């Protein structure tokens, strides 16, 4: 009498392979989840820092920059400073304004990154189903 091969097979190797595949999939899921959460936290922190910096600038820097420009113009018109000094200082004032715009841009980029990392960008855009 012969015993069919399937009866003698305990499927031990198949179970071990499936178990190993399950463990690997579980590890990949854990790694992806950890990376996504770290990305989310980093984006949130960058946004909060950029927003705080922009708020601080908006409270004091913007008015200060405007008054500095007005003061420079007044000094130049009154002949207190030369045209060269006026232009050099005006360029510095404009460079400061440009830095402020870059700060604002960085804040918005951080916000979009945070929204994307949190999975909320599609909802915010109204494109989610």
C-alpha positions as YAML, in Angstrom:
chain: A
units: angstrom
residues:
- id: 1
  name: UNK
  ca: [0.00, 0.00, 0.00]
- id: 2
  name: UNK
  ca: [1.28, 3.47, -0.87]
- id: 3
  name: UNK
  ca: [0.68, 6.69, 1.04]
- id: 4
  name: UNK
  ca: [-0.13, 9.75, -1.06]
- id: 5
  name: UNK
  ca: [2.48, 12.49, -0.86]
- id: 6
  name: UNK
  ca: [0.00, 15.09, 0.44]
- id: 7
  name: UNK
  ca: [-0.71, 13.00, 3.53]
- id: 8
  name: UNK
  ca: [2.97, 12.76, 4.40]
- id: 9
  name: UNK
  ca: [3.50, 16.51, 3.85]
- id: 10
  name: UNK
  ca: [3.09, 18.44, 7.11]
- id: 11
  name: UNK
  ca: [3.32, 21.77, 5.23]
- id: 12
  name: UNK
  ca: [5.87, 22.86, 7.81]
- id: 13
  name: UNK
  ca: [7.96, 24.66, 5.18]
- id: 14
  name: UNK
  ca: [4.97, 26.49, 3.72]
- id: 15
  name: UNK
  ca: [3.90, 27.61, 7.19]
- id: 16
  name: UNK
  ca: [7.44, 28.81, 7.96]
- id: 17
  name: UNK
  ca: [7.58, 30.72, 4.65]
- id: 18
  name: UNK
  ca: [4.18, 32.31, 5.26]
- id: 19
  name: UNK
  ca: [5.21, 33.22, 8.79]
- id: 20
  name: UNK
  ca: [8.44, 34.81, 7.55]
- id: 21
  name: UNK
  ca: [6.52, 36.74, 4.87]
- id: 22
  name: UNK
  ca: [4.04, 37.92, 7.50]
- id: 23
  name: UNK
  ca: [6.86, 39.08, 9.78]
- id: 24
  name: UNK
  ca: [8.53, 40.92, 6.92]
- id: 25
  name: UNK
  ca: [5.26, 42.61, 5.90]
- id: 26
  name: UNK
  ca: [4.64, 43.60, 9.51]
- id: 27
  name: UNK
  ca: [8.15, 45.13, 9.71]
- id: 28
  name: UNK
  ca: [7.63, 47.05, 6.45]
- id: 29
  name: UNK
  ca: [4.31, 48.37, 7.72]
- id: 30
  name: UNK
  ca: [5.90, 49.43, 10.99]
- id: 31
  name: UNK
  ca: [8.74, 51.18, 9.14]
- id: 32
  name: UNK
  ca: [6.39, 53.01, 6.76]
- id: 33
  name: UNK
  ca: [4.14, 54.06, 9.64]
- id: 34
  name: UNK
  ca: [7.09, 55.33, 11.67]
- id: 35
  name: UNK
  ca: [8.44, 57.31, 8.70]
- id: 36
  name: UNK
  ca: [5.03, 58.81, 7.95]
- id: 37
  name: UNK
  ca: [4.53, 59.84, 11.57]
- id: 38
  name: UNK
  ca: [8.02, 61.32, 11.75]
- id: 39
  name: UNK
  ca: [7.37, 63.24, 8.52]
- id: 40
  name: UNK
  ca: [4.09, 64.51, 9.96]
- id: 41
  name: UNK
  ca: [5.69, 65.67, 13.22]
- id: 42
  name: UNK
  ca: [8.59, 67.33, 11.41]
- id: 43
  name: UNK
  ca: [6.27, 69.16, 9.03]
- id: 44
  name: UNK
  ca: [4.07, 70.28, 11.91]
- id: 45
  name: UNK
  ca: [7.06, 71.57, 13.88]
- id: 46
  name: UNK
  ca: [8.47, 73.41, 10.84]
- id: 47
  name: UNK
  ca: [5.11, 75.03, 10.22]
- id: 48
  name: UNK
  ca: [4.71, 76.13, 13.83]
- id: 49
  name: UNK
  ca: [8.21, 77.64, 13.87]
- id: 50
  name: UNK
  ca: [7.72, 79.41, 10.55]
- id: 51
  name: UNK
  ca: [4.29, 80.69, 11.58]
- id: 52
  name: UNK
  ca: [5.65, 82.06, 14.85]
- id: 53
  name: UNK
  ca: [8.53, 83.77, 13.03]
- id: 54
  name: UNK
  ca: [6.10, 85.28, 10.51]
- id: 55
  name: UNK
  ca: [3.78, 86.50, 13.26]
- id: 56
  name: UNK
  ca: [6.70, 88.09, 15.10]
- id: 57
  name: UNK
  ca: [7.83, 89.79, 11.89]
- id: 58
  name: UNK
  ca: [4.30, 90.97, 11.12]
- id: 59
  name: UNK
  ca: [3.94, 92.57, 14.57]
- id: 60
  name: UNK
  ca: [7.12, 94.63, 14.52]
- id: 61
  name: UNK
  ca: [9.24, 94.18, 11.42]
- id: 62
  name: UNK
  ca: [6.75, 95.28, 8.79]
- id: 63
  name: UNK
  ca: [6.01, 98.65, 10.41]
- id: 64
  name: UNK
  ca: [9.67, 99.17, 11.19]
- id: 65
  name: UNK
  ca: [10.58, 98.49, 7.57]
- id: 66
  name: UNK
  ca: [7.98, 100.95, 6.31]
- id: 67
  name: UNK
  ca: [9.08, 103.67, 8.70]
- id: 68
  name: UNK
  ca: [12.72, 103.05, 7.78]
- id: 69
  name: UNK
  ca: [11.89, 103.53, 4.11]
- id: 70
  name: UNK
  ca: [9.96, 106.71, 4.86]
- id: 71
  name: UNK
  ca: [12.77, 108.04, 7.04]
- id: 72
  name: UNK
  ca: [15.36, 107.32, 4.35]
- id: 73
  name: UNK
  ca: [13.30, 109.11, 1.74]
- id: 74
  name: UNK
  ca: [12.84, 112.10, 4.03]
- id: 75
  name: UNK
  ca: [16.55, 112.30, 4.81]
- id: 76
  name: UNK
  ca: [17.42, 112.11, 1.13]
- id: 77
  name: UNK
  ca: [14.85, 114.70, 0.10]
- id: 78
  name: UNK
  ca: [16.09, 117.02, 2.85]
- id: 79
  name: UNK
  ca: [19.66, 116.59, 1.60]
- id: 80
  name: UNK
  ca: [20.81, 114.94, 4.84]
- id: 81
  name: UNK
  ca: [22.22, 111.92, 3.01]
- id: 82
  name: UNK
  ca: [23.71, 111.56, -0.45]
- id: 83
  name: UNK
  ca: [21.98, 109.75, -3.26]
- id: 84
  name: UNK
  ca: [24.55, 106.97, -3.01]
- id: 85
  name: UNK
  ca: [23.90, 106.51, 0.71]
- id: 86
  name: UNK
  ca: [20.16, 106.63, 0.07]
- id: 87
  name: UNK
  ca: [20.37, 103.95, -2.63]
- id: 88
  name: UNK
  ca: [22.66, 101.70, -0.57]
- id: 89
  name: UNK
  ca: [20.39, 101.91, 2.48]
- id: 90
  name: UNK
  ca: [17.27, 101.55, 0.34]
- id: 91
  name: UNK
  ca: [18.71, 98.35, -1.14]
- id: 92
  name: UNK
  ca: [19.35, 97.03, 2.37]
- id: 93
  name: UNK
  ca: [15.76, 97.89, 3.28]
- id: 94
  name: UNK
  ca: [14.45, 96.14, 0.16]
- id: 95
  name: UNK
  ca: [16.65, 93.11, 0.90]
- id: 96
  name: UNK
  ca: [15.10, 92.93, 4.36]
- id: 97
  name: UNK
  ca: [11.65, 93.07, 2.76]
- id: 98
  name: UNK
  ca: [12.65, 90.29, 0.40]
- id: 99
  name: UNK
  ca: [13.79, 88.17, 3.36]
- id: 100
  name: UNK
  ca: [10.39, 88.75, 4.95]
- id: 101
  name: UNK
  ca: [8.66, 87.51, 1.79]
- id: 102
  name: UNK
  ca: [10.90, 84.44, 1.79]
- id: 103
  name: UNK
  ca: [9.91, 83.82, 5.41]
- id: 104
  name: UNK
  ca: [6.24, 84.06, 4.48]
- id: 105
  name: UNK
  ca: [6.80, 81.72, 1.55]
- id: 106
  name: UNK
  ca: [8.58, 79.24, 3.83]
- id: 107
  name: UNK
  ca: [5.64, 79.37, 6.21]
- id: 108
  name: UNK
  ca: [3.20, 78.49, 3.42]
- id: 109
  name: UNK
  ca: [5.44, 75.72, 2.08]
- id: 110
  name: UNK
  ca: [5.64, 74.27, 5.59]
- id: 111
  name: UNK
  ca: [1.86, 74.49, 5.90]
- id: 112
  name: UNK
  ca: [1.33, 72.62, 2.62]
- id: 113
  name: UNK
  ca: [3.88, 70.01, 3.66]
- id: 114
  name: UNK
  ca: [2.07, 69.57, 6.98]
- id: 115
  name: UNK
  ca: [-1.30, 69.27, 5.26]
- id: 116
  name: UNK
  ca: [0.12, 66.70, 2.84]
- id: 117
  name: UNK
  ca: [1.83, 64.71, 5.60]
- id: 118
  name: UNK
  ca: [-1.38, 64.65, 7.63]
- id: 119
  name: UNK
  ca: [-3.43, 63.51, 4.65]
- id: 120
  name: UNK
  ca: [-5.60, 66.62, 4.82]
- id: 121
  name: UNK
  ca: [-4.56, 68.43, 1.62]
- id: 122
  name: UNK
  ca: [-7.16, 66.70, -0.54]
- id: 123
  name: UNK
  ca: [-9.86, 67.50, 2.00]
- id: 124
  name: UNK
  ca: [-8.74, 71.13, 2.16]
- id: 125
  name: UNK
  ca: [-8.72, 71.33, -1.65]
- id: 126
  name: UNK
  ca: [-12.15, 69.71, -1.76]
- id: 127
  name: UNK
  ca: [-10.95, 66.88, -3.98]
- id: 128
  name: UNK
  ca: [-11.42, 64.01, -1.54]
- id: 129
  name: UNK
  ca: [-14.20, 61.56, -2.11]
...
